Every structure is written in C-alpha cells, then in structure tokens.
Amino acid sequence: MVYISEDMVRRRAEHNECEIFSLEEVSLHQQDIERIEHIDRWCRDLRILYLQNNLIPSIENLGRLKKLEYLNLALNNIEVIENLQGCESLQKLDLTVNFVGQLSSVESLQHNVHLRELFLVGNPCTEFEGYRQYVVASLPQLKWLDGTEISRSERIRALQGLEEVRRCVQQQEREYLRRRAGEKEEAQRKAAGDEGGNKEGTPGFNGRWYTDINNTTPGSKENKENQQADEERREREFWQTPCSFTPESRLEAHRHLEEKRRAKEKQTEKKPKAPRTLITADGRVMNVNEPKLDFCLTEDDENNRIVLDLAVYRHMDTSLIDVDVQPTFARVSVKGKIFQMVLPTEVKPDSSTAQRSQTTGHLVLTMPRAEGEIKVTETVPRPPRVRPNTCSKLPEDNKRKHNVPERLEVDPSKHSAIDLANIVPRQNTRGGPLETSRITQTSGSFSDGFVDDPDVPPLV
C-alpha cells in the first residue's frame, strides 16, 4: 500500500524549490496511492491537484483546501461523491472512469457554488435512464457536463421533470447497490478460494508432509520448460477469463501486474559486485585500472624522479579527478573509478606535482625519488667461477666431498712458546749488559780522527 509522504510531495514540488507550504499545483498521478491524506495540512494554498490513475477508493481529507480550483480524480476506484463541501473555490471536477453508482451523491456538490465543469464519463451512473437530466437539474451552477455545454432550454426541461426523473434514478440506484453487494461477496469468496489454493499448493498445509515421486531435478532443462509453460498458461487464463469491471477486479489486475513486475526485476536483478581490493590484508598494494586508461611510467635517472603519464579523457572536467601520492604507490580517482599503480622506488609525496595538459588532457604526475635510494644504472659482469675437477680420486678430495672436517697437522718439535727474554739475540752471554749490547765494528767503518775510548760508555 502506497501512502502520500512528505518526500513524495517534495519531489513533485521542484518547480517551487521543493517548498510545499506555498505550493499551488502538484501532480501525484500514477503513484498507486490508495488513500488521500496530509495534503490538506501541508499544502493549504493548492489550486490544482492531480490524483488520476491511482487506487483511491473514496474522496477524503480535502475539505481544508479552500483555494482548490481543479481536482482530477480520473481512473480511480471512487464510488461516492462526498467530502467536497469545504472546497469553496472548486470550479472543475474530473471523475472520469471511476465506479460512481450512487447518482444521488452529486447533490453534495450543490454547496460548491463556483463549480462550472463536471466529468462523469465511464461511471456506472452514466448508464442510468435520465442521468444527464438529473445532474443538470440538481446542479444549477453547472455550465459543462462531460464536455458538453448545458443550454438554458435544457436546464428548463430538466427542472420541469425533476421529480419523475428522481424516482427513476432512485430505483436504478437500489438495483445497482443490490448487484454491487453480490459482486463484493463473489470477490470475497474468490479471494478466500485463492488463499486456500495457495495453501494447498505448499507442502504441509494440513500438518502432513508428502513426497512427490514425479518431481524432477530442480535444475533440469525439462523442469524449467514445464515451469515456463505453467506460467504462460496461468497468465493466459487470468487475462482471458471474463469478469465484471469492479474496484475489486481492478485491484486484482493491479496486484497481478505488480507481482509480474517484481518477478521480472528479481530475474534481471544484477548481482552486487564484489568490493574492490586496493590493499590486501597483508599490506600488499594492488595495481588497479578501473577506468581502463592508457598510461606510461618513466624513470628519469638524470633528474632522479619518476614520471607517470595518465591518458585522461580530453574534455573531462578537472574537478572530477582526485590524486593521492604515497611513498610506494600513486592513486588517481577518475569519476569515482580508481587507477592505482605501484611505484618501483620510494618517492617524496610532499614534493610531487600533478599537472594536466591543456592540449591532450593527459595527467602528468612528477614524483622525485626519496633521499638515500640507491639505483643501479649499470650492471658489471661477474668473472666466471672456476669449478674444481670432480673426477679427483685423492682421499683429501673425498673428505671435502663428504663434508668431513679437516684439521691441520703441526710438528711438535717446531712448536715453541714466545720467550720474552730472548726477543733480542745475545752474542756473548758471559759479558755484562753493556758488553752484550756493544756492536763490533770494523776499522773500515770509522771516520778519520775517530778514537775508540774504552772508558766512554756506548750509545744505546
């Protein structure tokens, strides 16, 4: 059931800057509304109100609209004309294709002294004998009825035979109301039968469970074809079965169409896309190109920077682009779609710049490398490694092959501890300390006039 909400009225008040208190015209047609409410309190200044092609069963909650001039209630389920005495300024009333069967209810419009036009085409009361004569005589202020102007002579003739026409109309009303009561009972029985049929169609409706041995596999092709054939048969029976035109049949047709629409929407309903992953749970940044743009990533070694050229659409507004540069990756949002690229080296986000070409529209990100980042520009070839001959049969090679620890053997006779007293060798152990430190020199090494005095101690 659809109700008149404030949001619905505001969406229909765009021409009035979405203000409803000063609204003078509003259209609420084809909204499947089943009751008139709130309008007389929210929109006191309404002059024109469109409520056609809904499911409204009665006229109500309109008495406070003192300025209302035109009311359109065509294609609804209204059976009685009522509750319009408070609409003092009403000039035109459209009740085309409704279910007004009580023709005497038009007399309630006598209080609307400004009423000039009335439309009752397509209502059961228009089939009554003396319908037009009765309406013309009952509403002396009326100028047009069902799009036909009322002449002065026609009004005089209608007033002359009003009593006889009133008795005839009252008798036809009683017959119509009796027939209408039977239609309501039939509609109730049909609704109860449909509910019972739906219950019997479900397993366990009487407390017991049954096994259908003829049931096929749910996903089989034959089962799908059978279901489609049953749906087509039920659809054909629903529309080809004759029924009387009543408010109940109109509601039934509306509910049937609503169910078909919901079933179709359910079939064509797109599955929600999986949430996009920009950074994994373990912190790994992903490369993403949702807008499917061409790009070029260049490493400028001379200027020690990285340049990303993204081919953004040429005529797209720059306000739709958002750039986020991080030390290890760059992210660009283009109309809500993410482009993300992992950078080969760390960069300085604070020193990075983003520029857009006025000629091509490309977005160019210039990102200088971080300090201390070592970049190998030339590769030095390594000398080939010489492998030993694996065919050696020596026992030493066998030990190395089997990872046997190898120890060095030292001759114990050549092992000696360090003698601090004999660091300097002595030539004569019998002499004193001075004698041992003397160095015997030959005469050829002395200069002329040298005198070797034994009393002078040697220079140490």
Buried (B, 14 or more C-beta within 10 A) or exposed (E): EEEBEEEBBBEBBEEBEEEBEEBBBBBBBEBEBBBBBBBBEBBBBBBBBBBBBBBBBBBBBBBBBBBBBBBBBBBBBBBBBBBBBBBBBBBBBBBBBBBBBBBBBBBBBBEBEEBBBBBBBBBBBBEBEBBBBBBBBBBEEBEEBBEEEBEEEBBEBBEEBBEEBBEBBEEBBEEBEEEBEEBEEBBEEBEEEEEEEEEEEEEEEEEEEEEEEEEEEEEEEEEEEEEEEEEEEEEEEEEEEEBEEBBBBBBBEBEBEEEEEEEEEEEEEEEEEEEEEEEEEEEEBEEBBBBEBEBEBEEEEEEBBBBBBBBBBEEEEEEEBEBEBBEEBBBBBBEEBBBBBBBEBBBBBEEBEBEBEEEEBBBBBBBBBBEEEEEEEEEEEEEEEEEEEEEEEEEEBEEEEEEEEEEEEEEEEEEEEEEEEEEEEEEEEEEEEEEBEEEEEEEEEEEEEEEEEEEEEEEE
